Amino acid sequence: MLTGRHFAILALTTLTCQGVLVASPTTLLMTESQRRDALFLDALSVPSPGEVFAALNKACRPNWAALVTPATAPVTTARPQLALAVGVLAANGYIAVEAQDGQQVKNVGREMMAEAKALGVSQSLLARGNSLIEFADSSSWDALADELEATENEVKMTMVEQKDRHLVTLTSAAAWIRGLEVASGVVLANSSLQGSQVLRQPDLALQLVSQLGNLPSRMSRDPLVSRVKEVLESTAALLQQQYPANEKERERIQKLHDDAAALVKLILRSTTVAPVSPVTTAAVGASSASPSSSAPLTTTSTTTNAPAKPKTGGLKP
């Protein structure tokens, strides 16, 4: 399976140059900017959730079907949250692949495309979306896992090309945190904490903390981004601890799991209201003012005091 590191370098060596596709894989044909982008993604590379789950499969036998969750992306206009959501959705896609749930993989793919479109990076991913559907329909699980990872990394590569490389850091962090949540939950379900060695990656947590520290000041002040960094700092400290006693170790892993789960819920929480159809807007009138796109993180699309739905039209799903 191609890792994020391999895909980033391979993809960037085959970028178009003045409209002509470079056929040779040699890096000599890359521009200086493309080389910098490849090195950036290479330095940023962390194990994908798929790699973590593969290691978990060797240590124990998770019930992946029970771990599949609905692919629900947040309704938001905040670019940092959109980037974080792509990471969580990618991890959910790997869970669906492990569970061999083709429909859920397709659901995840659609949600990822929606978030990518909101970020302005979806144009190059249309073929990827079609491939995900094709592989899911034919139950080609190995090919589906490869395509899912390629899709995630193509989103990241496009972010870099569009000078949004800082969003790549958020996507990688969110995918790793969601993977940690799932892996720690699997370990806790085992009385002997079998598979706990898969969780011991303090250096990765510290690497992500360091990368988040390099974000632009405006982005780093975002409440959600600040919370991601706090959780990663706490996670790194917990992963550096080792307890010989089973009960103490269980408490540590439970704390890891709870923090990661709470953060994932926050990432997937909508911060704006879904768009209203023209029919509904006309029927409701001026009394139904839409909320600001800069609503606080605690405001969700499911808790707004919207007027009663008229007989015609209504909120889009």
PEVEN-V371309 format. One line per field, one symbol per residue. ss: DSSP state (2 for helix, 1 for strand, 0 for the rest). phi: phi as a letter, one per 30 degrees, with the letter a starting at -180 (. if undefined). A space follows every 10 residues. Layout:
ss->???
phi->???
This chain:
ss->0002222222 2200011001 1000002220 0222222222 2222000022 2222222220 0002222000 0000000022 2222222222 2222222200 0222222222 2222222220 0022222222 2222222000 2222222222 2222222222 2000222222 2222222222 2222222200 0000022220 0222222222 2200002222 0022222222 2222222222 0000022222 2222222222 2222222000 0000010222 2222222000 0000000000 0000000000 0000100
phi->.ddedddedd dddcddbhic dddddddddd dddddddddd ddddebeded ddddddddda bdddddcdbe dcddcacdde dddddedddd dddddddddh cddddddded dddddddddi bcedcddddd dedddddchd dddddddddd deddeddded ecicdddded dddddddddd eddddddddc dchdjddddd bddddddded dddcdeeddd deeddddedd dddddedddd dbcddedddd dddddedddd dddddddddd cbdeecdedd edddiddcdd dddcdddddb dcbdcddedd dcikddd
